[in-house]
Amino acid sequence: MGIISWIILGLLAGAIAKFLLPGRDPGGFIGTTAIGITGAFLGGWISARWLDHPISKDFYDGATWAAAIGGSLVLLVAYRILFGHSRN
């Protein structure tokens, strides 16, 4: 997968993470989008580095999506803890 595919995956992963963790975010749409893209890269890196599951070159690989969504969820929770009230 190229960089554009990871950005698209990150946008979708951020939307899914926002759906799974509803509530007000201090950054709004732009912040959630940036968290999704960063989370996709982070999740892919963690998956390849420490979980011994290299990232597939296929965009529709379930493990790649799970890593991207998991990374987005972790970053969204951390962002809410650091920069705002998560359940207002």
C-alpha positions as CSV (number, residue, x, y, z in Angstrom):
1,M,0.0,0.0,0.0
2,G,1.2,3.5,-0.8
3,I,1.0,6.6,1.3
4,I,-2.3,7.7,-0.4
5,S,-3.8,4.4,0.6
6,W,-2.7,4.8,4.2
7,I,-4.2,8.3,4.3
8,I,-7.5,7.0,2.9
9,L,-7.4,4.1,5.4
10,G,-6.6,6.6,8.2
11,L,-9.6,8.8,7.3
12,L,-11.9,5.8,7.4
13,A,-10.3,4.4,10.5
14,G,-10.8,7.8,12.2
15,A,-14.4,7.9,11.3
16,I,-14.9,4.4,12.6
17,A,-13.0,5.2,15.8
18,K,-15.3,8.3,16.3
19,F,-18.3,6.1,15.7
20,L,-17.1,3.6,18.4
21,L,-16.3,6.4,20.8
22,P,-19.0,9.1,20.4
23,G,-18.7,12.3,22.3
24,R,-17.3,15.8,22.0
25,D,-13.7,16.0,20.9
26,P,-11.7,19.2,21.5
27,G,-10.4,19.2,17.9
28,G,-13.6,18.6,16.0
29,F,-13.6,17.1,12.5
30,I,-10.1,18.2,11.6
31,G,-8.6,16.8,14.8
32,T,-10.4,13.5,14.4
33,T,-9.2,13.2,10.8
34,A,-5.6,13.9,11.8
35,I,-5.9,11.4,14.7
36,G,-7.3,8.8,12.2
37,I,-4.4,9.2,9.8
38,T,-1.8,9.2,12.5
39,G,-3.5,6.2,14.2
40,A,-3.4,4.2,11.0
41,F,0.3,4.8,10.6
42,L,0.9,4.1,14.3
43,G,-1.2,0.9,14.3
44,G,0.5,-0.4,11.2
45,W,3.9,0.3,12.6
46,I,3.1,-1.4,15.9
47,S,1.6,-4.4,14.1
48,A,4.7,-4.8,11.9
49,R,7.2,-4.0,14.6
50,W,6.0,-5.8,17.8
51,L,3.1,-8.0,16.9
52,D,5.1,-9.8,14.1
53,H,2.3,-9.3,11.6
54,P,3.7,-7.5,8.5
55,I,1.3,-5.1,6.9
56,S,-0.3,-6.6,3.8
57,K,0.0,-4.8,0.4
58,D,-3.8,-5.4,0.0
59,F,-6.0,-2.5,1.0
60,Y,-8.8,-4.9,2.1
61,D,-6.8,-7.0,4.5
62,G,-8.7,-7.3,7.8
63,A,-5.5,-7.2,10.0
64,T,-4.4,-4.0,8.4
65,W,-7.8,-2.4,9.1
66,A,-7.8,-3.7,12.7
67,A,-4.4,-2.2,13.3
68,A,-5.4,1.1,11.8
69,I,-8.7,1.3,13.8
70,G,-6.9,0.2,17.0
71,G,-4.3,2.8,16.5
72,S,-7.0,5.5,15.9
73,L,-8.9,4.4,19.0
74,V,-5.8,4.6,21.2
75,L,-4.9,8.0,19.9
76,L,-8.5,9.3,20.3
77,V,-8.6,8.2,23.9
78,A,-5.2,9.7,24.6
79,Y,-6.3,13.0,22.9
80,R,-9.4,13.2,25.0
81,I,-7.6,12.5,28.2
82,L,-4.9,15.1,27.4
83,F,-6.9,17.9,25.8
84,G,-10.5,17.8,26.8
85,H,-13.5,16.3,28.6
86,S,-14.5,13.2,26.8
87,R,-18.2,12.9,27.8
88,N,-19.7,16.4,27.9
